[in-house]
Amino acid sequence: NTYLNPADRGKRMLNPAAVSLAALRQLTLFGALLGICLRTQTPLPFELAGCVWKQLLGETPTLADLARSDRDTANLIVRVRDNSFPESPDMSPEVFDAVYDCVTFAFPRSDGRETVQLKPRGAELPLTFANRAEWCALVEASRVDECAVQVAAVRRGLGQLVPLAALRLFTWEELERMVRRCLELLSTPRTH
């Protein structure tokens, strides 16, 4: 049950380090540009990962959504949760603890700039066979929620032009297609 190829390879994620007032204003402007694109059917080249589109609709991404853009983290979560380390599946608790002895309840953010404490004093708490389910849930939640402030800024700008409640009528795939269809129409060659 590991994820092989990320489906969102080459697509953009929001930057969790973009927390300054200027950066959040730019993200709000980006949301407004998305709204303009939707309202006017004007093409703009937005290559966003599926979990970003999903969050713009107010939905919570799943582990499978995370795997589309961050295969390594998703695979690590699955390996730890299912005790399925490739070289030694179904380890005993003692072997599991020895294999993961340097892993703690602190995990690097997707941009690699910071380490997130998954719980208070997380860097001092080791991952063990007994607490692996909690560790997996916290890593997944941390990675899925790490851009909540940035998503909120984009949604603020989008909501200035498009009623956010109306967007709930669409799936994230449909929203992406509505934005990208404009580009597809422009790039489709004419035949005479």
Contacts in CASP RR format, 6 or more apart in sequence:
PFRMAT RR
TARGET T0000
AUTHOR 0000-0000-0000
METHOD contacts of the structure
MODEL  1
NTYLNPADRGKRMLNPAAVSLAALRQLTLFGALLGICLRTQTPLPFELAG
CVWKQLLGETPTLADLARSDRDTANLIVRVRDNSFPESPDMSPEVFDAVY
DCVTFAFPRSDGRETVQLKPRGAELPLTFANRAEWCALVEASRVDECAVQ
VAAVRRGLGQLVPLAALRLFTWEELERMVRRCLELLSTPRTH
1 78 0 8 1.000
1 82 0 8 1.000
1 84 0 8 1.000
2 75 0 8 1.000
2 78 0 8 1.000
2 79 0 8 1.000
2 84 0 8 1.000
3 64 0 8 1.000
3 67 0 8 1.000
3 71 0 8 1.000
3 74 0 8 1.000
3 75 0 8 1.000
3 78 0 8 1.000
4 71 0 8 1.000
5 71 0 8 1.000
6 67 0 8 1.000
6 68 0 8 1.000
6 69 0 8 1.000
6 70 0 8 1.000
6 71 0 8 1.000
7 68 0 8 1.000
8 49 0 8 1.000
8 50 0 8 1.000
8 51 0 8 1.000
8 68 0 8 1.000
8 69 0 8 1.000
10 47 0 8 1.000
11 47 0 8 1.000
11 48 0 8 1.000
11 49 0 8 1.000
11 50 0 8 1.000
11 69 0 8 1.000
12 46 0 8 1.000
12 47 0 8 1.000
12 48 0 8 1.000
12 49 0 8 1.000
12 52 0 8 1.000
13 48 0 8 1.000
13 49 0 8 1.000
13 51 0 8 1.000
13 52 0 8 1.000
13 69 0 8 1.000
13 110 0 8 1.000
13 147 0 8 1.000
14 27 0 8 1.000
14 52 0 8 1.000
14 147 0 8 1.000
14 150 0 8 1.000
14 151 0 8 1.000
14 154 0 8 1.000
15 23 0 8 1.000
15 111 0 8 1.000
15 147 0 8 1.000
15 150 0 8 1.000
16 109 0 8 1.000
16 110 0 8 1.000
16 111 0 8 1.000
16 146 0 8 1.000
16 147 0 8 1.000
16 150 0 8 1.000
17 109 0 8 1.000
17 111 0 8 1.000
17 113 0 8 1.000
17 114 0 8 1.000
18 24 0 8 1.000
18 26 0 8 1.000
18 27 0 8 1.000
18 150 0 8 1.000
19 149 0 8 1.000
19 150 0 8 1.000
24 149 0 8 1.000
24 150 0 8 1.000
24 153 0 8 1.000
25 153 0 8 1.000
27 150 0 8 1.000
27 153 0 8 1.000
27 154 0 8 1.000
28 153 0 8 1.000
28 154 0 8 1.000
28 156 0 8 1.000
28 157 0 8 1.000
29 157 0 8 1.000
30 154 0 8 1.000
30 157 0 8 1.000
31 153 0 8 1.000
31 154 0 8 1.000
31 155 0 8 1.000
31 156 0 8 1.000
31 157 0 8 1.000
31 158 0 8 1.000
31 159 0 8 1.000
32 157 0 8 1.000
32 158 0 8 1.000
32 160 0 8 1.000
32 161 0 8 1.000
33 44 0 8 1.000
34 44 0 8 1.000
34 46 0 8 1.000
34 56 0 8 1.000
34 154 0 8 1.000
34 157 0 8 1.000
34 158 0 8 1.000
34 179 0 8 1.000
35 157 0 8 1.000
35 158 0 8 1.000
35 159 0 8 1.000
35 160 0 8 1.000
35 161 0 8 1.000
35 162 0 8 1.000
36 42 0 8 1.000
36 161 0 8 1.000
37 43 0 8 1.000
37 44 0 8 1.000
37 46 0 8 1.000
37 179 0 8 1.000
37 182 0 8 1.000
38 161 0 8 1.000
38 162 0 8 1.000
38 178 0 8 1.000
38 179 0 8 1.000
39 161 0 8 1.000
39 162 0 8 1.000
41 182 0 8 1.000
42 182 0 8 1.000
43 182 0 8 1.000
43 183 0 8 1.000
43 185 0 8 1.000
43 186 0 8 1.000
44 179 0 8 1.000
44 182 0 8 1.000
44 183 0 8 1.000
45 183 0 8 1.000
46 179 0 8 1.000
46 180 0 8 1.000
48 176 0 8 1.000
49 68 0 8 1.000
49 69 0 8 1.000
50 61 0 8 1.000
50 65 0 8 1.000
50 68 0 8 1.000
50 69 0 8 1.000
50 172 0 8 1.000
50 176 0 8 1.000
51 61 0 8 1.000
51 65 0 8 1.000
51 66 0 8 1.000
51 68 0 8 1.000
51 69 0 8 1.000
51 144 0 8 1.000
52 147 0 8 1.000
52 151 0 8 1.000
53 172 0 8 1.000
53 173 0 8 1.000
53 175 0 8 1.000
53 176 0 8 1.000
54 60 0 8 1.000
54 61 0 8 1.000
54 65 0 8 1.000
54 172 0 8 1.000
55 61 0 8 1.000
55 147 0 8 1.000
55 151 0 8 1.000
56 151 0 8 1.000
56 154 0 8 1.000
56 155 0 8 1.000
56 158 0 8 1.000
56 167 0 8 1.000
56 172 0 8 1.000
56 175 0 8 1.000
57 167 0 8 1.000
57 168 0 8 1.000
57 170 0 8 1.000
57 171 0 8 1.000
57 172 0 8 1.000
57 175 0 8 1.000
58 155 0 8 1.000
58 168 0 8 1.000
59 172 0 8 1.000
60 144 0 8 1.000
61 144 0 8 1.000
63 74 0 8 1.000
63 77 0 8 1.000
63 78 0 8 1.000
63 140 0 8 1.000
64 74 0 8 1.000
65 144 0 8 1.000
66 73 0 8 1.000
66 74 0 8 1.000
66 140 0 8 1.000
66 143 0 8 1.000
66 144 0 8 1.000
67 74 0 8 1.000
67 75 0 8 1.000
70 110 0 8 1.000
70 143 0 8 1.000
73 110 0 8 1.000
73 139 0 8 1.000
73 143 0 8 1.000
76 139 0 8 1.000
77 136 0 8 1.000
77 139 0 8 1.000
77 140 0 8 1.000
78 84 0 8 1.000
79 85 0 8 1.000
79 86 0 8 1.000
80 100 0 8 1.000
80 127 0 8 1.000
80 132 0 8 1.000
80 135 0 8 1.000
80 136 0 8 1.000
81 132 0 8 1.000
81 133 0 8 1.000
81 136 0 8 1.000
83 89 0 8 1.000
83 90 0 8 1.000
83 91 0 8 1.000
83 96 0 8 1.000
83 129 0 8 1.000
83 132 0 8 1.000
84 90 0 8 1.000
85 91 0 8 1.000
85 96 0 8 1.000
85 99 0 8 1.000
88 95 0 8 1.000
88 99 0 8 1.000
91 99 0 8 1.000
91 129 0 8 1.000
93 128 0 8 1.000
93 129 0 8 1.000
93 130 0 8 1.000
96 128 0 8 1.000
96 129 0 8 1.000
96 132 0 8 1.000
97 126 0 8 1.000
97 128 0 8 1.000
97 129 0 8 1.000
100 126 0 8 1.000
100 127 0 8 1.000
100 128 0 8 1.000
101 126 0 8 1.000
103 126 0 8 1.000
103 127 0 8 1.000
103 135 0 8 1.000
104 122 0 8 1.000
104 123 0 8 1.000
104 124 0 8 1.000
104 125 0 8 1.000
104 126 0 8 1.000
104 127 0 8 1.000
105 117 0 8 1.000
105 118 0 8 1.000
105 119 0 8 1.000
105 122 0 8 1.000
105 123 0 8 1.000
105 125 0 8 1.000
105 126 0 8 1.000
105 127 0 8 1.000
105 135 0 8 1.000
105 138 0 8 1.000
106 115 0 8 1.000
106 116 0 8 1.000
106 117 0 8 1.000
106 118 0 8 1.000
106 122 0 8 1.000
106 123 0 8 1.000
107 115 0 8 1.000
107 116 0 8 1.000
107 118 0 8 1.000
107 138 0 8 1.000
107 139 0 8 1.000
107 142 0 8 1.000
107 143 0 8 1.000
108 114 0 8 1.000
108 115 0 8 1.000
108 116 0 8 1.000
109 115 0 8 1.000
109 116 0 8 1.000
109 146 0 8 1.000
110 143 0 8 1.000
110 146 0 8 1.000
115 123 0 8 1.000
116 142 0 8 1.000
116 146 0 8 1.000
117 123 0 8 1.000
118 135 0 8 1.000
118 138 0 8 1.000
118 139 0 8 1.000
118 142 0 8 1.000
119 125 0 8 1.000
119 138 0 8 1.000
125 131 0 8 1.000
127 135 0 8 1.000
155 164 0 8 1.000
158 164 0 8 1.000
158 167 0 8 1.000
167 175 0 8 1.000
170 178 0 8 1.000
END
